[in-house]
Amino acid sequence: MRKIIVILLAALVLAACGGTKTETVRAGDTFDLALVTDLGTIDDKSFNQGAWEGLVQYADEYGISRKYYQPAEQSDDAYLSAIDLAVQGGAKIIVTPGFLFETPIYEAQDRYPDVHFILVDGVPHDPTYTTFRTAPNTVGILYAEDQAGFLAGYAAVKDGNRRLGFMGGMAVPAVVRFGYGFVQGAEFAAQELDLAPGSITINYHYTGGFAATPEAQAMAASWYDSGIDVIFACGGAVGNSVMAAAEAKGRKVIGVDVDQSGESPTVITSAMKGLRPSVYSCISDYYYGSFPGGETLVFSAENEGVGLPMGTSKFEIFSDLDYQNIYFELAIGNIPRMDNLEENGSPSVVPVTITRVTEVK
């Protein structure tokens, strides 16, 4: 029996805002802090909102003006146009959440050398992915999504769930890492519990987008009808589709990015990134004259950059002590991370000896 090591880690606090109101803008107003959203809205209860909350927290604490901009469409030109508006509006720091900003920021960082950029979940590169460069006025923030997914999968199995589902959005690197980690965590827990081969099954699917759709809801409902206990909804508003199905079927959901327990009573936990504290930290660094320009920061279990919201989680068996122990094992590197991910998002590279993974097309 392995020795149990207990360590009390500081809580990963991601308090949810109850929505966002657009401030009244008067002629001549300027805004020092700006955020440009990606595909979603500022109150998406997910990625955009988590980053926005970090910006708002710092702005409100120190009396700094702030504003957000929502691009007209999904394109590099539209993102650059929104960035241009933010610069014209007086922005000293612009936060851009999402990998879709990698190419726009690659251009914007040179176009506006006096503006500082915080690129969340990405690294600047040219359109061909041949040149990667983070300028001195830019910092990239990445997260160990595989570790957050691992914790979610591990907790789900330890809590007694045996039939799992992973429904991702687009098969982009961050979503793929969430899924791989989820499978790895479920497998790790199954081995610790000494479960028989085939005891844990996982339905695995990418919807191809980040929107709530009838198709995603119908698939989630069919999974629940087939006996799936809980679905890890990892794709922005795709989660709303899964939650709607879970509410109708009396089943469970695992949220993503931020604590989504307030979104639906079906959410038993969430695989969180430290969006709010990481954005807050980089803005604070700027105002203290220590902006980490030219760097890519990685938030992981080692620096408490990912985690589960145990204070709001609805586990029946999995305890705080269980969480502290497995988190510590991740933080000190006793559980190897999966660094090699296949471009097609297939979970087949995960060594699965007990868990059976079914890719649903």
C-alpha positions in Angstrom: 0.0 0.0 0.0 1.6 3.3 -1.0 2.4 5.8 1.7 -0.1 8.6 1.9 1.4 12.0 2.0 -0.8 14.9 3.0 -0.2 18.5 2.1 -2.5 21.5 2.3 -2.4 23.4 -0.9 -3.7 26.9 -1.2 -7.2 27.0 -2.7 -7.6 27.8 -6.4 -10.1 30.6 -6.1 -12.2 31.4 -9.1 -15.3 33.2 -7.9 -18.0 33.4 -10.5 -19.4 36.8 -11.5 -23.2 36.9 -11.9 -23.0 38.3 -15.4 -21.4 41.3 -17.1 -22.9 44.7 -18.0 -21.5 46.8 -20.7 -20.4 50.2 -19.3 -21.8 53.4 -20.8 -19.1 54.9 -23.0 -18.9 58.6 -23.3 -17.0 60.5 -26.1 -13.4 60.9 -25.1 -13.4 58.0 -22.6 -10.2 56.0 -22.5 -9.7 52.5 -21.0 -6.3 51.4 -19.7 -7.2 47.7 -19.5 -8.9 45.9 -22.3 -10.0 42.4 -23.2 -10.9 41.1 -26.6 -13.2 38.0 -26.6 -12.8 35.1 -28.9 -15.7 33.1 -30.2 -17.8 33.3 -27.0 -19.3 36.1 -25.0 -17.9 37.9 -21.9 -20.4 36.1 -19.7 -19.9 32.6 -21.1 -19.3 31.1 -17.6 -16.1 29.7 -19.1 -12.9 30.8 -20.8 -13.7 34.5 -21.7 -15.4 35.1 -18.4 -12.6 33.6 -16.4 -10.0 35.9 -18.1 -12.3 38.9 -17.8 -12.8 38.4 -14.1 -9.1 38.5 -13.5 -8.9 41.8 -15.4 -11.9 43.2 -13.6 -10.6 42.2 -10.2 -7.4 44.1 -10.7 -9.1 47.1 -12.3 -11.7 47.4 -9.5 -9.1 47.0 -6.7 -6.9 49.7 -8.0 -9.4 52.0 -9.7 -8.2 51.4 -13.3 -10.6 51.9 -16.2 -11.4 48.8 -18.3 -13.5 47.7 -21.3 -14.0 44.6 -23.4 -14.4 44.3 -27.1 -16.2 41.5 -29.0 -15.0 40.8 -32.6 -17.6 40.8 -35.4 -16.6 37.4 -36.5 -14.1 34.6 -36.2 -11.1 35.7 -38.4 -7.7 37.1 -37.9 -8.8 40.4 -39.5 -11.7 40.7 -37.1 -9.6 40.1 -34.1 -7.0 42.6 -35.3 -9.8 45.2 -35.9 -11.0 44.7 -32.3 -7.4 45.0 -31.0 -7.1 48.3 -33.1 -10.2 49.6 -31.4 -8.8 48.8 -28.0 -5.6 50.6 -28.8 -7.5 53.6 -30.1 -9.5 53.5 -26.9 -6.3 54.0 -24.9 -5.5 50.5 -23.8 -2.1 50.0 -22.1 -2.7 46.2 -21.6 -4.8 44.0 -23.9 -5.8 40.5 -22.8 -6.7 38.1 -25.5 -8.1 34.7 -24.3 -7.8 31.7 -26.6 -5.4 30.1 -29.2 -7.3 31.8 -32.0 -5.4 35.0 -31.1 -1.9 33.5 -31.7 -1.5 34.8 -35.2 -3.3 38.2 -34.6 -1.0 38.8 -31.6 2.1 37.8 -33.6 1.3 40.8 -35.8 -0.2 43.2 -33.2 2.9 43.0 -30.9 5.0 44.6 -33.6 2.3 47.0 -34.8 1.8 48.4 -31.3 5.2 48.1 -29.5 4.1 50.4 -26.7 1.0 48.2 -25.8 1.4 45.1 -23.7 -0.4 41.9 -24.6 -1.4 39.0 -22.4 -2.1 36.0 -24.7 -4.0 33.5 -22.7 -3.7 29.8 -23.8 -1.4 30.5 -26.7 2.0 31.4 -28.1 2.3 34.0 -30.9 3.2 32.6 -34.3 2.9 33.4 -38.0 0.0 32.1 -40.1 2.1 29.2 -41.4 3.2 28.0 -37.9 6.8 28.2 -39.0 7.9 31.2 -36.9 7.1 31.4 -33.2 8.1 34.7 -31.5 6.9 36.3 -28.3 8.0 40.0 -28.3 9.2 41.9 -25.2 5.7 43.5 -24.9 3.9 40.2 -24.9 3.5 37.3 -22.5 2.0 33.9 -23.3 0.1 31.9 -20.7 -0.4 28.2 -21.0 -2.0 25.7 -18.6 -1.5 22.0 -17.8 -5.0 21.0 -19.1 -3.9 17.3 -19.0 -3.4 17.6 -15.2 -6.8 19.3 -14.7 -8.4 16.6 -16.9 -6.5 13.9 -14.9 -7.9 15.2 -11.6 -11.5 15.1 -13.1 -11.2 11.6 -14.4 -9.5 10.3 -11.3 -12.1 11.8 -9.0 -15.0 10.6 -11.2 -13.9 7.0 -10.9 -12.9 7.2 -7.2 -16.4 8.6 -6.6 -17.9 5.4 -8.0 -18.7 6.3 -11.6 -17.8 3.5 -14.1 -19.3 4.7 -17.4 -17.9 8.0 -18.4 -18.1 10.4 -21.4 -15.8 13.0 -22.8 -17.5 15.5 -25.2 -15.0 18.1 -26.4 -15.5 21.0 -28.7 -12.9 21.6 -31.5 -10.0 19.2 -31.3 -7.5 22.0 -30.5 -4.4 21.3 -28.3 -6.0 22.5 -25.1 -9.2 20.5 -25.5 -7.2 17.4 -26.6 -5.0 17.7 -23.5 -8.1 17.9 -21.3 -9.4 14.7 -22.8 -6.1 12.8 -22.7 -5.8 13.7 -19.0 -9.3 12.6 -18.3 -8.7 9.2 -19.7 -5.3 8.9 -17.9 -6.9 9.9 -14.6 -9.7 7.4 -14.9 -7.2 4.7 -15.8 -5.0 5.6 -12.8 -7.9 5.4 -10.4 -9.1 2.1 -11.9 -5.6 0.6 -11.3 -5.5 1.9 -7.7 -8.9 0.4 -7.1 -7.7 -2.9 -8.7 -10.8 -3.0 -11.0 -11.2 -5.8 -13.5 -10.4 -5.1 -17.2 -13.3 -3.4 -18.9 -14.8 -2.1 -15.6 -14.4 1.5 -16.8 -15.7 2.6 -20.2 -15.4 6.0 -21.8 -17.3 7.5 -24.8 -15.1 10.0 -26.5 -16.1 12.7 -29.0 -15.3 16.1 -30.4 -18.3 18.2 -31.7 -16.1 20.3 -34.0 -17.2 23.6 -32.4 -17.8 25.5 -29.2 -21.4 26.4 -29.6 -24.5 24.9 -27.8 -26.3 22.8 -30.5 -29.3 20.5 -30.6 -27.0 17.8 -32.0 -24.7 18.0 -29.0 -27.6 17.8 -26.6 -29.1 14.9 -28.5 -25.8 13.0 -28.4 -25.4 13.7 -24.7 -29.0 12.5 -24.1 -28.3 9.3 -26.0 -25.2 8.6 -24.0 -27.1 9.1 -20.8 -29.8 6.7 -22.1 -27.1 4.1 -22.8 -26.0 4.2 -19.2 -23.3 6.9 -19.1 -23.0 8.2 -15.5 -21.2 11.5 -16.1 -19.9 13.5 -19.1 -16.9 15.7 -19.0 -18.2 18.7 -21.2 -15.1 20.4 -22.5 -16.0 22.8 -25.2 -17.3 26.2 -24.1 -21.1 26.4 -24.7 -21.1 22.7 -25.6 -21.3 22.3 -21.9 -24.7 24.0 -21.9 -26.0 21.3 -24.3 -24.6 18.5 -22.1 -26.1 20.2 -18.9 -29.5 20.4 -20.6 -29.4 16.7 -21.4 -28.2 15.8 -17.9 -31.0 17.8 -16.3 -33.6 16.0 -18.5 -32.1 12.6 -17.7 -31.2 13.1 -14.1 -27.4 12.5 -14.7 -24.1 14.3 -14.0 -21.7 16.7 -15.7 -18.1 17.7 -15.2 -17.5 21.4 -16.1 -14.4 23.0 -17.5 -12.1 26.0 -17.3 -13.9 27.7 -14.3 -16.1 26.5 -11.5 -19.4 25.8 -13.4 -21.3 24.6 -10.4 -23.6 27.6 -10.6 -24.6 26.8 -14.1 -26.5 23.6 -13.4 -27.3 21.4 -10.4 -26.0 18.5 -12.5 -22.3 19.8 -12.4 -20.5 17.6 -9.8 -17.1 19.3 -10.3 -15.1 21.3 -12.9 -11.6 20.8 -14.4 -10.4 24.4 -13.8 -7.6 26.5 -15.2 -6.4 29.4 -13.1 -7.6 31.9 -15.6 -8.6 34.6 -13.1 -5.4 34.5 -10.9 -3.0 34.2 -13.9 -4.4 37.2 -15.7 -4.5 39.2 -12.5 -0.9 38.2 -11.8 0.4 39.4 -15.2 -1.5 42.7 -15.0 0.0 43.2 -11.5 3.5 42.5 -12.8 3.0 45.2 -15.4 2.1 47.8 -12.9 5.0 46.8 -10.6 7.4 47.1 -13.5 8.1 43.4 -13.8 6.1 42.4 -16.8 7.4 39.0 -18.0 7.6 40.1 -21.6 9.0 37.6 -24.1 8.2 34.7 -21.9 5.6 31.8 -21.9 4.3 31.1 -18.4 2.9 27.6 -17.6 0.4 27.2 -14.9 0.2 23.7 -13.6 -0.2 21.7 -10.4 3.3 22.6 -9.5 2.3 26.3 -9.0 -1.4 25.6 -8.2 -2.5 26.8 -11.7 -5.0 24.0 -12.2 -7.4 22.1 -10.0 -10.9 21.1 -8.9 -13.2 23.3 -6.8 -13.6 21.0 -3.9 -15.6 23.6 -2.0 -18.5 23.3 -4.4 -17.9 19.8 -5.8 -20.7 17.3 -5.2 -18.8 14.1 -4.6 -20.2 11.2 -2.6 -17.0 9.2 -1.9 -14.0 11.2 -3.1 -12.8 13.4 -0.2 -10.7 16.4 0.4 -8.0 14.2 1.7 -8.1 12.1 -1.5 -7.8 15.3 -3.5 -4.9 16.6 -1.5 -3.0 13.4 -1.9 -3.4 13.0 -5.6 -2.8 16.7 -6.2 0.5 16.4 -4.3 1.5 13.5 -6.5 0.9 15.6 -9.6 2.7 18.6 -8.2 5.9 16.8 -7.4 6.0 14.9 -10.7 5.2 11.4 -9.5 2.6 11.1 -12.2 4.1 11.6 -15.7 2.5 14.2 -17.9 1.5 13.3 -21.5 3.6 15.5 -23.7 3.1 13.8 -27.1 -0.4 14.4 -28.5 -1.6 13.3 -31.8 -2.9 16.0 -34.1 -6.2 14.2 -34.8 -7.1 14.3 -31.1 -7.3 10.5 -30.8 -7.0 9.2 -27.2 -5.4 6.0 -28.5 -1.9 7.1 -27.4 -3.0 6.9 -23.7 -1.8 3.5 -22.3 -5.1 2.0 -21.3 -5.0 -1.5 -19.7 -8.3 -1.3 -17.8 -10.3 1.5 -19.3 -12.0 0.9 -22.7 -12.3 4.1 -24.8 -14.8 4.3 -27.6 -14.4 7.1 -30.1 -17.9 8.1 -31.1 -18.1 9.6 -34.6 
